[in-house]
């Protein structure tokens, strides 16, 4: 691929990834708000527990399967069939295990409905191998637009089905139906796009070679998200179903901010690093630019979310979710570590440090989970969220040091490069904190709107006044011109 086509593909990817993240999160959040007003927190908690088991294959496994196919670079029918059957060999036992474990989870959570939910989620996993192959075919063509259309269509159709079910006599099944219809919509869309379907013709020995790549990639992908999944399970054991539902609501609000801001940046790592591989100066520039831009967009967003959490809850959620505000604040505090902690695994992979990535993600997940398990029972849910993340932050710093060593960068200099966003976010937080008490006579919506205006003005004003060059670099990268 020529330099020009790489540049155009990168800009196209940034644009469509941004549209995908913003539109999917926006419509998904609207659907969530409608559902949350009609369904109890305990039902959200039950579905969250059911999804924990399924998502390790439905999300991470499917993604790893597509990546393994792309790594091999062979797209003839026999090779794709071998990959498909290699994934089915994993999916079928996984689904059977889920079905067998359903009564145990139902008894543990004291939620009989899990006996019905978990087998349905297990059955949906059997579509994963087919989707992995079709995902790989779409990614091979760098068809970011198709992924955006697919995700938006799945969100809207699945959400509409869930909402319709909510206002019927089958409201108990609303979230399950939403997930099922979303998957079927995606499956139909990708089949119409690629026209691929499996057949029995295959290549001997290919599934074994496929498994070697797949399990390595799956381990990294799964452990990158193992901590949040395990936390849901442990929260269910430490507290109750309602608390799990509140935690998921807080996490959902946080994800609605994370997705549009950070998904486009995640999509830059591998294309950019592949383009400059072997050029140390360019690799450094890519790393520094993405991390700095992540700080630029995430730090003010989550500083602001912490300050206006009460207004968001009062404005958007029903009274049954009043306890979400402290959890939103706790999640916001943890999210302030995004520039330091979040990109380490994908940065390792982009630099061909897969072994280090695997060890790092295992250590980070283990620290969070073990800390949460060992916390005293008297610790509140909000405090638990912050305390369990502290050891992971230390591991993240170690990961930064390893990356900086590979890139021959000075760690303290890289951290100093984040100071403009840190200081500007502090100034923004101070301005909002000073103004907010004087807005108590206003409605929650008015307080929220005025706080956003004050915060954005303070943040942009500080960067424009004191860090104009740094601000310009961030804007150019986000617009695809960096």
N, C-alpha and C positions, 0 to 999 in steps of 0.2 A: 504494500500500500504506500503510495507516494505521500510526501509531506503535506501536500495540499489536501489530499483526500483524508488524511488523518486529522488535519485541522478542521475540515468540514464535518467529519464524523463526530469529533469531540464536541463542536458547537451544537450540532444536531442533538447529541446525547444530552448535553446540559439543558437545552430548551425543553425537550420532551420529558426528560426525567423530572424537571421542575413542574411542568404541567401535570404530569402523572401524580407527583407527590401532593401538589396543592389540591387538585380536583378530587383525588381519591380520599384524601384526609378530610376535605371540606364536606363532601357528600356523606362520607362515612360518619363524620361527627354529627351531622344533622340527623342522620338515621339513628345514631346512638341516643341523641337527646330525645327523640320521639319515643324510642323503646324504653328509655330509662324512666320516663314519666308514667309508663303504664305497667312496668314489670318490677317486682320486688328485688332488693339486693341479693336475697338468698338464691334467686334463680340465676342471676349473673354469676354468683359464686359457684353454683353447680356446673354451669357451662364452662367456666374458667378451669375448674378441676378436670372436667372431661377433656378439654382441649389441650391440657398440659401434656398428656400422654400422646395424643394424636399429632401435635405440632412438631414433635421431634422428627417425624418422618414427613409429614405433610408439607412442612416449610423447609427445614434444613436439609432433609433427605432429598426432596425434590430438587432443590437448588444445587446440591452437591452432585446429583445425577446428571443434571444438565452441564455443569462445569466439567465433569469427567468426560462426557461425550465431546465437548469442545476441545479439551486438552488432547484427545486422541486425533481429532481432525479428520476422521473418516466418516462419511455420511452416506455410504451405499446402504441398500436395504438390509443386507445380511449383517453388517456391523451394527446398524441401529437395532435390528431385532435382537442381537446378542446383548446389547446394552439394556433393552427393554426387559428381556427375560432375567438378566442379572439383577435388575431392580425388583422384579416380581419375586425372586427368590428371597429377598429381604422383606418385601411388603407383606406377603402372605403370613409368615410366622409372626411378624410384628402385630398384624391385625388379630390373629388368633390369640396371642398373649393378652391383648387389650380386652377382648371379649371375656377371656377366662378370669381376668382381674377385676372385672366390673363389679361383681358382688362384694369383693373385699373393699374396694373404694367406697361403695355405697354404705357399707357398714361403718367404715372408718369415719366418713364425713356425716353419718347419720342423715343421708339424703337418698332415699329409695329411688328417686328419679334417675340417679346415675346408672342404675341397672339397665335402663332403656337408652339413655343418652350415649354412653360409651360404646356400645356395639354399633350404633349408627355412625359415629365418628370413625370407628375402626373400618367399617365397610367403605367409607369414602376414601380411605387410604389406597384402595386398590386402583384408583384412577391416577395415583401419583406417578408410576412408571411411564404411562402413556404421556402424561403432561411433561415429564422431564425431557423426553425425546423431542416433543414439539417445541418446548422452550428453547432447547439447543438449536433447533433449525431456525427459529426466529432470531436468536442471538447471533447465529452465524452470519446472518444478513444485516446485522446492526440495525434491525427494524425497531427502534425505540418507539416510534409512533404506534406500532401494533400493540406493544406492551401497555401503552397509555390507554388505547382504546379498549383493550381487554380488561384492564383493571377497573376502568370507569364503568364499563358495561356490567361487569360482575357486581360491583358495589351497588349500582342503581337497581338492577333486577333482583339481586338477593335481598337488598334492603327493603324494596317494595313488598316482596313476598313476606318478609318478617313483620313488617308493619301491618299488612293485611291480616296476618295470622294473629297479631296482638289484639286486634279489635274483633276477634271472633271467639268462638267457644274453645278454640285450640290454642289459647294464649300461652299455655305452658310450653308449647313446642315452638314458639316464635323464633327463638335464637337458633335452635337446631335447624329449622326450615330455612332461615336466612343463610346459614352456612352451607346447607345442601344445595340450595338453588344457585348460590354464588359459584360453587364448584362446577355444577353442571353447565352454567352459562360460560364459564372460562373454557371448559372442555370443548363445547360446541364451537366457540369462537376460534380456538386454536386449530381445531380440525378443519374448519372451513378455510383457515388461513394457510395451512401447510398441506392438507390433504394426506397426511401420513397416517397409516394404521399398521399395526404389527402383523406379521405373518410367521409361519413356522420355519422358513428358511433362515439359517444362521451359520456362523463360523465357529468351528470347534476351537475351544480354548479361549475364545474372546471373553466370555463372561468372567473367567478367572482373572484375566488381565484388567478387565473393567473394575472388578471388585477392589483390586489393589489401589487404584486411583480413587474410587468412590469412597471407600471407608476412611481414607486419609482426609479427604476433603470434608466428608460428613462429620468426622470427629471435630475438626476445627470449627465448622459452621455450627454444629450442635452445641459445643461448649461455649461458643461466643454468646449464645442465648440461654445457656443452661441455668445461669444464676436467676434470671427473672422467672423462668418456669418453676424452678425448685422453690423459689421464694413463695410462689402462690400456694404450693403444696404445704410448705412449712407454716405459712400464715394460717392455712386452714386447720393445722394441727394445734398451733399456739392459741388461736383466737376462736372465731366461729365463722359460719358461712356468710353472715352479714358483713363482717369485717373484711373478708375476702372480696365481697362484692364492692365495698367502698374502696378498697385498695385498687381493684381493677378499674373502677370509675376514675380514680385519680390518675392512674397510669394511662388510661385512654385519653384523658384531657392532655396529659403531657405528650403522648405520642402524636396528637393532632398538631402540636407545635414542632416536635422533632422531625416528623416526616417531611413537610415542605422545606424546612431549613437545611436539613442534613442529608437527605437522600440524594440530591444532585451532587453533593461533594463525595459521597461514597462511590458514585458512578465514575468519578474522575481518576481514582487511584490506578487501576490496572491499565486503562488506555494510555494515560500519561507516562506511567513508569515503563510500559512496553516501548513507547516511542523513544525514550531517552536512556534505555538500559545500556550500561557500560560507560555512560558519561556522568561521572561523579558530580560535577558542578550542576548539571541539569537535574539529576536525582535530588540533590539537596534543595534546589529551587522548587521542585514539585512538592516535596515534603513540607517545606517551610510555608509555601503559599497556601496549601490546603489547610494545614493546622491553624495558621493565622486567620484564614477566612472562617473556619469553624468557630474560633473564638469571637470573631466579629459578629456573627449572627446568633450564636447560642447564648453567650453571656448576658446580653441585655434582655433577651427573650425570657430567660428563666429567672433573672433578677426581678423582672416585671411580674412574672407569674406568681412569684412568692408574695409580692406586695399586694396584688389584687385578687388573691385566691378567694377571700371571703366574698368579694363582689361577684366573682364568676359563679360561685356556688349559689348565691342568692338570686342571681339573674337567670341561670340556665337549668338548675336542678330542682327537683321537688323536695319538700321538707324531709322525706325519708332518707335523703342523701346529705343531710346537714353535716354529718360527721366527716365529709370528704375534705373539707378545707384544710385541716391540719396535715392530712396525708398529701395533699397537693403541695403544700409548703415543704414537706420533707422531701418529696420527689424533686422539687425545684432545686433544693440545696444540693442533692446528689447530682443533678444534671449540670451544675456549674463545673463539674470535672470533665465534661465532654471533650474539650480540646486536649486534655492530658491523657484521658483513659480510653475513649471510645474507638479511636482509629488504629490503635496498636496492632490488633490481629490482621486487619486488611493491609496495613502497611508492611508487616512482616511478609505476608503472602505476595504482595506486589514486588517486593525485593527478593523473591525466591528464598525466603527463610521459613519454609513450611514447618520444619521441625521445631524451630523456635516458637513459631506461632502456636503450634499444638501445646507445647509446654506452658507457654504464657497463659493461654486461655484456660487451661486446666487449673493453674495456680490461682488465677483471678476468681474463677467460679468457686473453687474449693474454699477460699478465704471467706467469701460472702456467705456461703451456705453454712459453714461451720460456725462462724460468728453468730449468725441468726439462731442456730440451734442452741448455742451455749448461753445466750442472753437470759438473764433472770426472768421469770414469768411476770414480774411486776412492771417490766419495761412496756411502755405504751407502743401501739403500732407505729406512730409517727417517729418516735425515738428509735425504734428498731430499724426502720428504713435507713436512717442516717448512720447508726452505729455499725450495721452490718456492712456498709459500703466503705468504712474507713480503712480496713486492711486491704481492700481491693485497690484503693487509691495509692497505697504504698507500692503494691505490685505494679501498678500502672507507671509509677515513676521509674521503677527498675526497667520496665519495658521501654520507656523513653530513652534511658541510658543506653540500652542495647541497640536501639535504632540509631541513636546519635553516634555510637561507636562505629556502626556499619557505614554510616554516611560521613564519618569524620567531622562531626559537628560538635560544637561546645554546648553542653546541656544548659548551662546558666544563660548563655547568650540566646538560646532558643526560647527559654522561659521569659527572658526580658522582652523578646519580640511580641509576647502576648500582653505586655503591660498596657499598651494603648486601649485595648478592649476591656481589660480589667479595671483600669482607672476610670474610663468613661462609663462603664456599667455602675461603678460605685457612685459617680457623680449623678447618674440617672436615678439610682436608688435613693440617694439623699434628697434629690429634688421631689420625687414622688412622695417620700415619707414625710416631707415638710408640708406638702400641699394636701395630702389625703385626709388628715384630721379635720381640715376646714371644709370638707365636702360631705360631712355626715348628714347634712340636711337634704342632700340630693338623693334621687333614686339610685339603685344599684347600677343601672345602665348608664346613668349620667356620670356617676363616680368612676366607673370603669373607663368610659370614653375620655373623660378629662384626664384621668391618670395616664392613659396611653399617650395622649397628646403631649402632656408635660414630660413624660419619660422619653419619647422619641425626640422631642426638641432638645432636651438636655444632652442626650447621647450624641445626636448628630452635631449639636453645637460644640461639644467638647472635642470631638474628633476633628471637626473642620477647623477649629481654632488652634489646636495643639498638635494634631497628627494628620495633617492634610495629605502628605505623600502616602502614608500607611493606608489611609482610607481609600485613596485612588487605586492602589494596588488591589485591594479587596473587591472593589466595584468592578474592575476590569476582569478579574477572574470569574466572578459570578455571572458576568454578561457573556462569557465565552471568548473574550478577547485577551485573556491573560497569557 
